[in-house]
Amino acid sequence: MEQLKDNRWIVLLVGVILIFVCAATVWTLNGVRPSYAEAVDKTEGTYVSMGACERTDSIFDHVLYPELKARTAAWTQLQESKSNSAADKQQQQKSKSAAQSKVVTAQKSEKKATVASKTKTTQKETASSVSSQQKSNKKQATSTPVSAQKTASAAEADSKKNSVTSHTPPTQLFFTRTALLSQDQSSEATWTYDLSDEDVLLLQRIVMAEAEGEPYPGKVAVANVVLNRLRSANFPDTVRDVIYQRYQFSPVQNGRFDRVTPSEDAVKAVAEALNGRKEVPDDTYYFVSISLATDMTIPNTRTPVKKIGHHTFFK
C-alpha cells in the first residue's frame, strides 16, 4: 500500500490510458466505425482484427485528418490568394511605370525635336546673316581701297602743297595793328610789308646766331620776336633796322651775326614763321638766356610768356 501511495500518479496515468483504450474498443465494437475494428483482407476476402494502436491510427486518419486537411487547404488557398493579389499589384505597378516611362520618353523626344528644329532655324539665320555680312564686307573691301587711295593721294598732295608753301618765304607780309597774318588772311590786313631776299637772309642769320643750339620751336620763336617788333610801332619799320637796332641782339654787337652761315633748320624756321607759324604770342618782344645773361633788366621788368630750351620769352 505504501508503494501504491508513492506511485499514485503513475497508477492514475495508467488508468487513464486503459480507460481510453477500453472506450475506443467499445466504440469500435458497438458498430460506430466497424470498418475501423476490422480490416478486410482483399486478397482473401476476410476480416482481420486490428490492435489498439492500429485502431487509434485509423481513428486519427478517418476523424481528425479530414478536418486538419480542410484547414490546411483553406490556409493554402488564402496564401495563394494573397500571393496572387501581391503579384497583381506588382504587375499593375510595372504597367504604370512602363506607361510613365513611355510618356517621359515621348516628352524627351518631342523636346529634342523642338531643340533640333530651333537649332536648324538658328543655323540658317546665322548662315544667312554671315553671308550678307560677307557680301557687305566684300563690297566695302572693294570700295575701301579706292577711297583710301583717293584720301591718301589728297592728303599727300595737301601735305606737299603745305610743305612747299610753308618752306618757301613769301614776298609780302600782312599785318594788323596787333598781329602778323598768314597768307590766307591777306584780306584782313591793315598794312603790308614787301619782303626782300636780303630781309629773308638777315632773318635766317639772326635765328642762326641766337638759337643755333636751341630746339626747332625755339628757332621759330626767335623769328616770331623779330617779326613782332617789325609790326609794333615801338620798334623800327624794316627787318634790317630791327635786327641792327643798338643794344638789342648781342650777336650783332659781338660780330657773331656776320660770321654764321644759316643751317637748314634756321632756313626752314624762318620760312614757317613768315608763313604764319607762331611759337609765342604776337605781343612777345624779348627773349633772354637767363643762365648766360649779364644784364637782368628784361627778366626784372618784363612778364615771362614761355620758356623754350635755354631761352625765356617775355612780353
Order of alpha helices (4+ residues) and beta strands (2+ residues): alpha-alpha-alpha-beta-beta-alpha-alpha-beta-beta-beta-alpha-alpha-alpha-alpha-alpha-alpha-beta-alpha-beta-beta
